[in-house]
Amino acid sequence: MHGYVLQFGPVFQEMPLLLRGALTTLHISFLALILSLMLGTIGALCRLSRFRWLRAPAALYVDFIRNTPLLVQLFFIYFGFGQVNIQVPNYLAGLLGLVLNNGAYMTEIVRSGIQAIHKGQFEAGSSLGLSFSQLMRYIILPQAFRVIYPPLCNQFIGIILWSSLVSIIAVEDLGLEAITVASTTFRSFETYMIVTAIYIVMTLTISTALKLLARRFFRQTA
């Protein structure tokens, strides 16, 4: 840093570009959270099924995804499918990669939440004549959601941070816009200082909002 003079002016002039990238980051992260939670719920139910033909593929999916890097998964979807003439748009490829990756972790989160529910709840539902889907919908999953809310919040923050990898496949998120601004202003240090601040503001704001929701709706998890 000897002799280096910080100049944030050129970077601030490109702030609209960075904010547009931040919006893309939030958009793809919210979609990834919702879709991966849906996938994780299905995966958890399959892993807890008494049918081996459901348990085995779900377990294989979780093991495969959790033991391979997200970056490799993104490359496989975006570049790999292109080799067999299946063109996946970069945004869709980024979203699909995030969903598949986080779906595996969501599977384990939801599964642990369901297993935390006392067996008496299952027995009570069955004694009332509820079907499996009704039992899960009205009794088990609402209680499990209260259990998994804290790790679910942590996973969402992780999705926001991991989403920066989609810039590698040309998704115009905050990471890619940062590269563009740094290359046009020639102020890389200042650019990434501001980008770091934007990420911190996003994650702390969302984390605070999620904690307030926990205190409002799940007092025992706050």
Buried (B, 14 or more C-beta within 10 A) or exposed (E): EEEEEEEBEBBEEBBEBBEBBBEBBBBBBBBBBEBBBEBBBBBBBBBBBEEEEBBEEBBEBBEEBEEEEBBEBBBBBBEBBEEEEEEBEBBEBBBBBBBBBBBBBBBBBBBBBBEEBEEEBBEEBEEEEBEEEEBBEEBBBEBBBBBBBBBBBEBBBBBBEBBBBBBBBBBBBBBBBBBBBBEBBEBBBBBBBBBEEBBEEBBEEBBEEBBEBBEEEBEEBE
